[in-house]
Protein backbone atom coordinates (compact mmCIF):
# COMPACT_ATOMS: atom_id res chain seq x y z
CA UNK A 1 0.00 0.00 0.00
CA UNK A 2 1.33 3.44 -0.92
CA UNK A 3 2.07 5.78 1.97
CA UNK A 4 1.15 9.46 2.19
CA UNK A 5 2.94 11.81 4.60
CA UNK A 6 0.42 14.40 5.78
CA UNK A 7 2.50 17.54 6.29
CA UNK A 8 1.24 20.77 7.78
CA UNK A 9 0.62 22.77 10.91
CA UNK A 10 -2.27 20.49 11.93
CA UNK A 11 -0.04 19.20 14.74
CA UNK A 12 -0.63 22.58 16.46
CA UNK A 13 -4.43 22.28 16.44
CA UNK A 14 -6.21 21.96 19.81
CA UNK A 15 -6.71 18.21 19.19
CA UNK A 16 -3.99 17.19 16.73
CA UNK A 17 -4.53 13.46 17.29
CA UNK A 18 -8.16 13.74 16.16
CA UNK A 19 -7.13 15.81 13.12
CA UNK A 20 -4.48 13.23 12.22
CA UNK A 21 -6.88 10.33 12.71
CA UNK A 22 -9.44 11.98 10.42
CA UNK A 23 -6.87 12.55 7.68
CA UNK A 24 -5.49 9.03 8.02
CA UNK A 25 -9.03 7.62 7.80
CA UNK A 26 -9.59 9.56 4.58
CA UNK A 27 -6.34 8.14 3.17
CA UNK A 28 -7.45 4.64 4.11
CA UNK A 29 -10.79 5.10 2.33
CA UNK A 30 -8.84 5.66 -0.90
CA UNK A 31 -6.42 2.78 -0.41
CA UNK A 32 -3.46 4.65 1.10
CA UNK A 33 -1.66 4.48 4.41
CA UNK A 34 -1.51 7.94 6.00
CA UNK A 35 1.53 8.99 8.02
CA UNK A 36 0.92 11.89 10.41
CA UNK A 37 3.87 13.81 11.91
CA UNK A 38 3.00 12.96 15.52
CA UNK A 39 2.48 9.24 14.85
CA UNK A 40 5.85 8.23 16.23
CA UNK A 41 7.00 8.45 19.80
CA UNK A 42 9.73 11.08 20.08
CA UNK A 43 12.81 10.02 21.99
CA UNK A 44 15.41 12.70 22.55
CA UNK A 45 19.04 11.59 22.51
CA UNK A 46 21.40 13.05 25.10
CA UNK A 47 23.12 15.29 22.57
CA UNK A 48 20.07 16.69 20.74
CA UNK A 49 17.26 19.14 21.34
CA UNK A 50 13.57 18.26 21.17
CA UNK A 51 13.32 20.21 17.89
CA UNK A 52 16.01 18.06 16.26
CA UNK A 53 14.42 14.88 17.61
CA UNK A 54 11.06 15.87 16.09
CA UNK A 55 12.79 16.71 12.80
CA UNK A 56 14.60 13.35 12.78
CA UNK A 57 11.36 11.42 13.35
CA UNK A 58 9.42 13.39 10.72
CA UNK A 59 12.23 13.01 8.20
CA UNK A 60 12.10 9.23 8.76
CA UNK A 61 8.36 9.28 7.99
CA UNK A 62 9.03 11.30 4.83
CA UNK A 63 11.61 8.73 3.73
CA UNK A 64 8.96 6.00 4.15
CA UNK A 65 6.31 7.92 2.19
CA UNK A 66 5.60 7.71 -1.52
CA UNK A 67 3.54 10.91 -1.61
CA UNK A 68 3.53 14.11 0.44
CA UNK A 69 0.30 16.07 0.84
CA UNK A 70 0.97 19.41 2.50
CA UNK A 71 -1.42 21.79 4.20
CA UNK A 72 -0.03 25.16 3.06
CA UNK A 73 -2.70 27.25 4.79
CA UNK A 74 -1.03 30.36 6.26
CA UNK A 75 0.29 29.71 9.76
CA UNK A 76 1.48 32.33 12.23
CA UNK A 77 1.80 34.88 9.43
CA UNK A 78 1.00 35.28 5.75
CA UNK A 79 2.79 32.15 4.51
CA UNK A 80 2.78 28.42 5.07
CA UNK A 81 4.36 26.83 8.13
CA UNK A 82 8.16 26.94 7.78
CA UNK A 83 8.52 23.34 8.94
CA UNK A 84 6.06 22.19 6.29
CA UNK A 85 7.97 24.07 3.60
CA UNK A 86 11.19 22.39 4.78
CA UNK A 87 9.49 18.99 4.59
CA UNK A 88 8.37 19.69 1.02
CA UNK A 89 11.93 20.61 0.06
CA UNK A 90 13.29 17.43 1.58
CA UNK A 91 10.62 15.33 -0.13
CA UNK A 92 11.27 17.04 -3.48
CA UNK A 93 14.98 16.30 -3.13
CA UNK A 94 14.12 12.65 -2.48
CA UNK A 95 11.99 12.53 -5.64
CA UNK A 96 8.66 12.09 -3.84
CA UNK A 97 5.32 13.01 -5.41
CA UNK A 98 4.11 16.30 -3.91
CA UNK A 99 0.68 17.89 -3.57
CA UNK A 100 -0.36 20.92 -1.58
CA UNK A 101 -3.51 22.74 -0.62
CA UNK A 102 -4.55 25.83 1.30
CA UNK A 103 -7.75 26.75 3.09
CA UNK A 104 -7.12 30.39 2.14
CA UNK A 105 -7.57 31.69 -1.41
CA UNK A 106 -6.18 35.21 -0.88
CA UNK A 107 -2.97 35.60 -2.95
CA UNK A 108 0.31 35.61 -1.01
CA UNK A 109 1.19 39.19 -1.98
CA UNK A 110 -2.13 40.46 -0.64
CA UNK A 111 -1.79 38.42 2.57
CA UNK A 112 1.72 39.81 3.06
CA UNK A 113 0.53 43.37 2.55
CA UNK A 114 -2.28 42.90 5.06
CA UNK A 115 0.09 41.26 7.55
CA UNK A 116 2.46 44.24 7.33
CA UNK A 117 -0.26 46.40 8.88
CA UNK A 118 -0.93 48.52 5.82
CA UNK A 119 -4.52 47.34 5.33
CA UNK A 120 -5.79 46.60 1.84
CA UNK A 121 -3.35 46.48 -1.04
CA UNK A 122 -3.39 49.49 -3.41
CA UNK A 123 -5.18 48.82 -6.69
CA UNK A 124 -2.08 49.61 -8.78
CA UNK A 125 0.13 46.94 -7.11
ChimeraX commands (.cxc) that place a marker at each C-alpha (Angstrom):
marker #1 position 0.00,0.00,0.00 radius 0.5
marker #1 position 1.33,3.44,-0.92 radius 0.5
marker #1 position 2.07,5.78,1.97 radius 0.5
marker #1 position 1.15,9.46,2.19 radius 0.5
marker #1 position 2.94,11.81,4.60 radius 0.5
marker #1 position 0.42,14.40,5.78 radius 0.5
marker #1 position 2.50,17.54,6.29 radius 0.5
marker #1 position 1.24,20.77,7.78 radius 0.5
marker #1 position 0.62,22.77,10.91 radius 0.5
marker #1 position -2.27,20.49,11.93 radius 0.5
marker #1 position -0.04,19.20,14.74 radius 0.5
marker #1 position -0.63,22.58,16.46 radius 0.5
marker #1 position -4.43,22.28,16.44 radius 0.5
marker #1 position -6.21,21.96,19.81 radius 0.5
marker #1 position -6.71,18.21,19.19 radius 0.5
marker #1 position -3.99,17.19,16.73 radius 0.5
marker #1 position -4.53,13.46,17.29 radius 0.5
marker #1 position -8.16,13.74,16.16 radius 0.5
marker #1 position -7.13,15.81,13.12 radius 0.5
marker #1 position -4.48,13.23,12.22 radius 0.5
marker #1 position -6.88,10.33,12.71 radius 0.5
marker #1 position -9.44,11.98,10.42 radius 0.5
marker #1 position -6.87,12.55,7.68 radius 0.5
marker #1 position -5.49,9.03,8.02 radius 0.5
marker #1 position -9.03,7.62,7.80 radius 0.5
marker #1 position -9.59,9.56,4.58 radius 0.5
marker #1 position -6.34,8.14,3.17 radius 0.5
marker #1 position -7.45,4.64,4.11 radius 0.5
marker #1 position -10.79,5.10,2.33 radius 0.5
marker #1 position -8.84,5.66,-0.90 radius 0.5
marker #1 position -6.42,2.78,-0.41 radius 0.5
marker #1 position -3.46,4.65,1.10 radius 0.5
marker #1 position -1.66,4.48,4.41 radius 0.5
marker #1 position -1.51,7.94,6.00 radius 0.5
marker #1 position 1.53,8.99,8.02 radius 0.5
marker #1 position 0.92,11.89,10.41 radius 0.5
marker #1 position 3.87,13.81,11.91 radius 0.5
marker #1 position 3.00,12.96,15.52 radius 0.5
marker #1 position 2.48,9.24,14.85 radius 0.5
marker #1 position 5.85,8.23,16.23 radius 0.5
marker #1 position 7.00,8.45,19.80 radius 0.5
marker #1 position 9.73,11.08,20.08 radius 0.5
marker #1 position 12.81,10.02,21.99 radius 0.5
marker #1 position 15.41,12.70,22.55 radius 0.5
marker #1 position 19.04,11.59,22.51 radius 0.5
marker #1 position 21.40,13.05,25.10 radius 0.5
marker #1 position 23.12,15.29,22.57 radius 0.5
marker #1 position 20.07,16.69,20.74 radius 0.5
marker #1 position 17.26,19.14,21.34 radius 0.5
marker #1 position 13.57,18.26,21.17 radius 0.5
marker #1 position 13.32,20.21,17.89 radius 0.5
marker #1 position 16.01,18.06,16.26 radius 0.5
marker #1 position 14.42,14.88,17.61 radius 0.5
marker #1 position 11.06,15.87,16.09 radius 0.5
marker #1 position 12.79,16.71,12.80 radius 0.5
marker #1 position 14.60,13.35,12.78 radius 0.5
marker #1 position 11.36,11.42,13.35 radius 0.5
marker #1 position 9.42,13.39,10.72 radius 0.5
marker #1 position 12.23,13.01,8.20 radius 0.5
marker #1 position 12.10,9.23,8.76 radius 0.5
marker #1 position 8.36,9.28,7.99 radius 0.5
marker #1 position 9.03,11.30,4.83 radius 0.5
marker #1 position 11.61,8.73,3.73 radius 0.5
marker #1 position 8.96,6.00,4.15 radius 0.5
marker #1 position 6.31,7.92,2.19 radius 0.5
marker #1 position 5.60,7.71,-1.52 radius 0.5
marker #1 position 3.54,10.91,-1.61 radius 0.5
marker #1 position 3.53,14.11,0.44 radius 0.5
marker #1 position 0.30,16.07,0.84 radius 0.5
marker #1 position 0.97,19.41,2.50 radius 0.5
marker #1 position -1.42,21.79,4.20 radius 0.5
marker #1 position -0.03,25.16,3.06 radius 0.5
marker #1 position -2.70,27.25,4.79 radius 0.5
marker #1 position -1.03,30.36,6.26 radius 0.5
marker #1 position 0.29,29.71,9.76 radius 0.5
marker #1 position 1.48,32.33,12.23 radius 0.5
marker #1 position 1.80,34.88,9.43 radius 0.5
marker #1 position 1.00,35.28,5.75 radius 0.5
marker #1 position 2.79,32.15,4.51 radius 0.5
marker #1 position 2.78,28.42,5.07 radius 0.5
marker #1 position 4.36,26.83,8.13 radius 0.5
marker #1 position 8.16,26.94,7.78 radius 0.5
marker #1 position 8.52,23.34,8.94 radius 0.5
marker #1 position 6.06,22.19,6.29 radius 0.5
marker #1 position 7.97,24.07,3.60 radius 0.5
marker #1 position 11.19,22.39,4.78 radius 0.5
marker #1 position 9.49,18.99,4.59 radius 0.5
marker #1 position 8.37,19.69,1.02 radius 0.5
marker #1 position 11.93,20.61,0.06 radius 0.5
marker #1 position 13.29,17.43,1.58 radius 0.5
marker #1 position 10.62,15.33,-0.13 radius 0.5
marker #1 position 11.27,17.04,-3.48 radius 0.5
marker #1 position 14.98,16.30,-3.13 radius 0.5
marker #1 position 14.12,12.65,-2.48 radius 0.5
marker #1 position 11.99,12.53,-5.64 radius 0.5
marker #1 position 8.66,12.09,-3.84 radius 0.5
marker #1 position 5.32,13.01,-5.41 radius 0.5
marker #1 position 4.11,16.30,-3.91 radius 0.5
marker #1 position 0.68,17.89,-3.57 radius 0.5
marker #1 position -0.36,20.92,-1.58 radius 0.5
marker #1 position -3.51,22.74,-0.62 radius 0.5
marker #1 position -4.55,25.83,1.30 radius 0.5
marker #1 position -7.75,26.75,3.09 radius 0.5
marker #1 position -7.12,30.39,2.14 radius 0.5
marker #1 position -7.57,31.69,-1.41 radius 0.5
marker #1 position -6.18,35.21,-0.88 radius 0.5
marker #1 position -2.97,35.60,-2.95 radius 0.5
marker #1 position 0.31,35.61,-1.01 radius 0.5
marker #1 position 1.19,39.19,-1.98 radius 0.5
marker #1 position -2.13,40.46,-0.64 radius 0.5
marker #1 position -1.79,38.42,2.57 radius 0.5
marker #1 position 1.72,39.81,3.06 radius 0.5
marker #1 position 0.53,43.37,2.55 radius 0.5
marker #1 position -2.28,42.90,5.06 radius 0.5
marker #1 position 0.09,41.26,7.55 radius 0.5
marker #1 position 2.46,44.24,7.33 radius 0.5
marker #1 position -0.26,46.40,8.88 radius 0.5
marker #1 position -0.93,48.52,5.82 radius 0.5
marker #1 position -4.52,47.34,5.33 radius 0.5
marker #1 position -5.79,46.60,1.84 radius 0.5
marker #1 position -3.35,46.48,-1.04 radius 0.5
marker #1 position -3.39,49.49,-3.41 radius 0.5
marker #1 position -5.18,48.82,-6.69 radius 0.5
marker #1 position -2.08,49.61,-8.78 radius 0.5
marker #1 position 0.13,46.94,-7.11 radius 0.5
marker link #1:1,2 radius 0.2
marker link #1:2,3 radius 0.2
marker link #1:3,4 radius 0.2
marker link #1:4,5 radius 0.2
marker link #1:5,6 radius 0.2
marker link #1:6,7 radius 0.2
marker link #1:7,8 radius 0.2
marker link #1:8,9 radius 0.2
marker link #1:9,10 radius 0.2
marker link #1:10,11 radius 0.2
marker link #1:11,12 radius 0.2
marker link #1:12,13 radius 0.2
marker link #1:13,14 radius 0.2
marker link #1:14,15 radius 0.2
marker link #1:15,16 radius 0.2
marker link #1:16,17 radius 0.2
marker link #1:17,18 radius 0.2
marker link #1:18,19 radius 0.2
marker link #1:19,20 radius 0.2
marker link #1:20,21 radius 0.2
marker link #1:21,22 radius 0.2
marker link #1:22,23 radius 0.2
marker link #1:23,24 radius 0.2
marker link #1:24,25 radius 0.2
marker link #1:25,26 radius 0.2
marker link #1:26,27 radius 0.2
marker link #1:27,28 radius 0.2
marker link #1:28,29 radius 0.2
marker link #1:29,30 radius 0.2
marker link #1:30,31 radius 0.2
marker link #1:31,32 radius 0.2
marker link #1:32,33 radius 0.2
marker link #1:33,34 radius 0.2
marker link #1:34,35 radius 0.2
marker link #1:35,36 radius 0.2
marker link #1:36,37 radius 0.2
marker link #1:37,38 radius 0.2
marker link #1:38,39 radius 0.2
marker link #1:39,40 radius 0.2
marker link #1:40,41 radius 0.2
marker link #1:41,42 radius 0.2
marker link #1:42,43 radius 0.2
marker link #1:43,44 radius 0.2
marker link #1:44,45 radius 0.2
marker link #1:45,46 radius 0.2
marker link #1:46,47 radius 0.2
marker link #1:47,48 radius 0.2
marker link #1:48,49 radius 0.2
marker link #1:49,50 radius 0.2
marker link #1:50,51 radius 0.2
marker link #1:51,52 radius 0.2
marker link #1:52,53 radius 0.2
marker link #1:53,54 radius 0.2
marker link #1:54,55 radius 0.2
marker link #1:55,56 radius 0.2
marker link #1:56,57 radius 0.2
marker link #1:57,58 radius 0.2
marker link #1:58,59 radius 0.2
marker link #1:59,60 radius 0.2
marker link #1:60,61 radius 0.2
marker link #1:61,62 radius 0.2
marker link #1:62,63 radius 0.2
marker link #1:63,64 radius 0.2
marker link #1:64,65 radius 0.2
marker link #1:65,66 radius 0.2
marker link #1:66,67 radius 0.2
marker link #1:67,68 radius 0.2
marker link #1:68,69 radius 0.2
marker link #1:69,70 radius 0.2
marker link #1:70,71 radius 0.2
marker link #1:71,72 radius 0.2
marker link #1:72,73 radius 0.2
marker link #1:73,74 radius 0.2
marker link #1:74,75 radius 0.2
marker link #1:75,76 radius 0.2
marker link #1:76,77 radius 0.2
marker link #1:77,78 radius 0.2
marker link #1:78,79 radius 0.2
marker link #1:79,80 radius 0.2
marker link #1:80,81 radius 0.2
marker link #1:81,82 radius 0.2
marker link #1:82,83 radius 0.2
marker link #1:83,84 radius 0.2
marker link #1:84,85 radius 0.2
marker link #1:85,86 radius 0.2
marker link #1:86,87 radius 0.2
marker link #1:87,88 radius 0.2
marker link #1:88,89 radius 0.2
marker link #1:89,90 radius 0.2
marker link #1:90,91 radius 0.2
marker link #1:91,92 radius 0.2
marker link #1:92,93 radius 0.2
marker link #1:93,94 radius 0.2
marker link #1:94,95 radius 0.2
marker link #1:95,96 radius 0.2
marker link #1:96,97 radius 0.2
marker link #1:97,98 radius 0.2
marker link #1:98,99 radius 0.2
marker link #1:99,100 radius 0.2
marker link #1:100,101 radius 0.2
marker link #1:101,102 radius 0.2
marker link #1:102,103 radius 0.2
marker link #1:103,104 radius 0.2
marker link #1:104,105 radius 0.2
marker link #1:105,106 radius 0.2
marker link #1:106,107 radius 0.2
marker link #1:107,108 radius 0.2
marker link #1:108,109 radius 0.2
marker link #1:109,110 radius 0.2
marker link #1:110,111 radius 0.2
marker link #1:111,112 radius 0.2
marker link #1:112,113 radius 0.2
marker link #1:113,114 radius 0.2
marker link #1:114,115 radius 0.2
marker link #1:115,116 radius 0.2
marker link #1:116,117 radius 0.2
marker link #1:117,118 radius 0.2
marker link #1:118,119 radius 0.2
marker link #1:119,120 radius 0.2
marker link #1:120,121 radius 0.2
marker link #1:121,122 radius 0.2
marker link #1:122,123 radius 0.2
marker link #1:123,124 radius 0.2
marker link #1:124,125 radius 0.2
view
